[in-house]
Amino acid sequence: MSGFSGDWLAAREPADLRARNADVRAAFCAHLREIAGRRGNRPLRVLDLGAGTGATMRALSPHLGMPHLGVSVRWRLAEHDPALIALARDLAGRDGHEAEVVDADLSRGLSRDLIAGVDAVTTSAFLDLVSAGWIDGLAETLKRAGLPFLAMLTYDGRQSLDPEHPFDETVRAAMAAHQGGDKGFGAALGPAAHAHASARFRGEGYRVVEGMSDWQARPEERAFQTMLVEGWAQAARETGAGASEVENWLALRLTQIAQARLVARVGHRDLAALPG
């Protein structure tokens, strides 16, 4: 899968970082510390799916430090977009992270080679792009391997703009419909992905910790908000909304962004699935 630019991922990373749910993250990190404590000082290995430029690694690494256990954390970043792979390698080297960036086509699920030797699996802003069958396969694979899983920033269909506009609901519905298209993994679950994953992992016997992780894009984050509303407008065009209404709505929103008068909110959910 490809289609997310480095510019978009960079623009959204501050909002992502603010939104990630601290309680869900803490439950996942505590579980990893338990694993490390039982195992001695072997490095902890974490696989991140659809890694983009490595945002999950950058967000989690400060919370996974285990110097008192003498344990380091090594990352395997799985990405299929060549441009993002190059960016991830450059950023990991610059920031001093121990990271192996691998070209991985995840459309058929997780291969044995990809999960070989890892202690945990993570992902961010990814589950809403895949199908129910893909999530079912993921849960089964991780259950067999006994691996914990952390999925952050899964879109749940809620979105709003302040100030409000009558056309906002049309745009929101268009975005939800657009999310259900095939992103390379079969018909995407879109806003239903988090609930499906939560139920599926519970069905596999996992303890699931979940919570909200909503974006709030601030008025001064003009580049991010511009990309966001332009993406929403494009989704509205592609799902058949009236062209003049879309353009008028977009022009108004871009003016409000330029004047630092707009606040955008997007609903997400985080989930930690922990083996018993």
N, C-alpha and C positions, 0 to 999 in steps of 0.2 A: 504494500500500500504506500502511496505517496500522495502529495497534494497539499501538504502543510509547509508553508515557506518558513525559512529561518527568521525572517522579519516578523511574521505573525507570532511564532513561538517566543521570540525575544520580547515582543510587546506585551504578551499576556503573562509572562513569567512572574512579574511582581504581584499581579492579581491572584495568580495561582498560589503563590507563596502565602499570601494573607489568608486565603480561603481554606487551605488544607486543615482538616479537623484535628486538633491537638489531642483529643481523647483517643480517637481511632489510631493515630500515629503512635501514641504512647503505649497502647495495648500491643501493637505490632512490635515495637522496639523492645518492650519488656520480654516478649516471647523470644525474640532473637537473642537477648542477653541470657535467657535461661539456656538456650541451645549452646551458646558460647561457654557458659559456665560449666556445663556438663562435659564439654569436649576438650578442655585444655586450651592451648594457645594457637590452635590451627586457625588460619584466616577464615573469616566468615565470608561466604560468597553469595552475592545477591544478583539475580537476573531481573532486568527491567525490560518489559515488553513494549514495543512501539516507542522506543526511548526518545525519539526526536533528537534534540541536541544534548540530552542528559539532564533535564530539569528535575526529574525524580531523584536522581543521585545527588544533585546539589541541594535539594530540599531536605532529604533524609539524612545525609551524611553527618551534619552537626548533632543529630539526635542518636546516632549509632556509635558514637565514640565509646570505646571500652578499654581505655588505657590501664584501668585497675585490674583488668583480666589479661592484659598483655595480648589483646586480640585486635587485629587489623581487619578492615572491611575491603573486599575486592568486588568490583562490579563487572557484570557482563551485560552490555547494552545491546539489545537486539533491535535493529532498524533496517529498513529495506530501501530507503530513499538515499541515493548516493550523495546528494548534497548535504543532507542532514548527518549522514555517517561522517563525512569529512569535518563538519562543524563540531560534532560530538567529540571526535578524536582531538581536535585542536583545543577545545575548551577543557577537556579532561586533563590534557597535558599542561595547559596553562595554570589550572587550579590545583594541580598536584594530586588529583584523584587516581587511585589504582583502578584502571578501567580497561577492559577489553571490549572494543566495539566490533560487533559481528554483523555481517549482512545476512539477515534472516527473513525469509518469506513466511509470515505467520498465517497465511490464508488457510493452510491445512492443519493448523494447530501447532502444538509444541512437539518438536522432534526429540528423540532420546539424546542426541548429541547436544541440543541446546540446553537441556536441563541437567546434563551430566555434571555431577560434582557441586551443584548449587545447594544452598541451605534455605533459600526463600525466593519468592517471586513477587515482583511489584509491577504496577503499571499506573499511568495517569492519563485521564482524558482519552480513554481507549475503548472501554467496554461498550459504550453507546454506539460504537462503529461496527460492532460484530453481531452475528446472528445468535439466536437461542441455541442452535446446535453447536456453535463454536464455544459458547460458555459452558455448555454441558460437557463437551470434550475436555475443556480446560479443568473443570472441577474433577472429572474422573482421573485425568492424568496426575493432577497434584495430589489427589487422595492416594493413588497407588504409590506415589513417591514419598508421601508423608510430609509434604512441603506446605508451609504457611504462605498466605497470599495477601497482598495489600493492593486494593484498587482505589485510587483517589480521583476526585474531580470527574465523576461520571454524570453527564448531563441528565437532568430529570424532567425537563419540559417546562420549568418555570422560568420566566424572564419578564422583566419590566423596565420601563424607563421613567425617569422623573425629570421634568414634568411629563405627565401622561398625555396621550393623544388617542382619539377614537380609532385610528388605524392600527394601533399597537397590537390588538388582539388578532387581527388578520395576519400581521407579520409573525406573531408568535405561533399561530396555527400552521403557517407556511413552513416555519423553521422545524416544527415537530414533524410535519409530513416529510420534509426534505431529509431529516435524520433517518427516516425509515428506508431510504434507498440502499442499494448494494454498494458498499464501500470496499469491495474486494473479498468479503467474508460471507457472502449471502445476504439476504434481506436483514438489514440492521435493526436491532431492537430499539435503538434510539432512547427515548425517555423511559422505556420499560426495562432497560438493561439492568439497572441497579437492583430492582425488586427481583428480577429473574435470578441474578447471581446470588443474592442473599438467600433465596429459597433453595437454590440448587446446592450451595455449599452446606447449608444446614441439613439438607437431605443426605449429604455425604458424611454427616457426623461432625462437621466442624462447629466450633464456637464462633459465632459471628458478632463482631462489634461494629456498629455503624453510626453515622451521624452526618449532619449537613456540612457542606463545604461551599457555600455560595460565593460567587464572584460579586464584588462591588467595585465597579470601575469608577474611579474618582474623576471629578471634572478636569483636573489638570492632566490626566492621562489621555491626551488628545489623540495620539497615534493609535493607541489600543482601541479607544471608542470609535474612531473613524473606521478601522478595519472591521470592528464588530458590526456596526450598523450597515456598512456596505455589504457585508456577508449576509446579513438578515434580508436586506433589500434584494439581493440576488436570489436568495431562496424564495422570496415572494414572487419574483418574476418567473422563476422556473416552475412554480406550482400554480401559475395561472392568475395571480392577482392582477387587478387593473393597472395597466402601465402608467397612466397619468397619476393615479393615486400613489403608486409606489414612488414615483419620481418626486412628487410633491412632499411626501412624508420624508424621503431621504434628504431633500434639500433643506427642510426645516431642521432635521436632526443634525445635519452637518453645520448649519449656522449656529445651533445651540452648543455644539462641541467647540466651535471656534471661539465662542463667547464664554467658554467654561461654565455653562449653565446646565449641563446634562450629567445625570448619574445613571449608570446602567447596572442592573442586577441580573444575574443568571444563576438558576438553581442547579446545584450539584450535590452529590452524595459520595461519601467515603465509606469504605468497607474493609475490615480486616477479618480474614477467615483463618482461624487458628486450629490446628489439629488437636484432638483430645489427648 
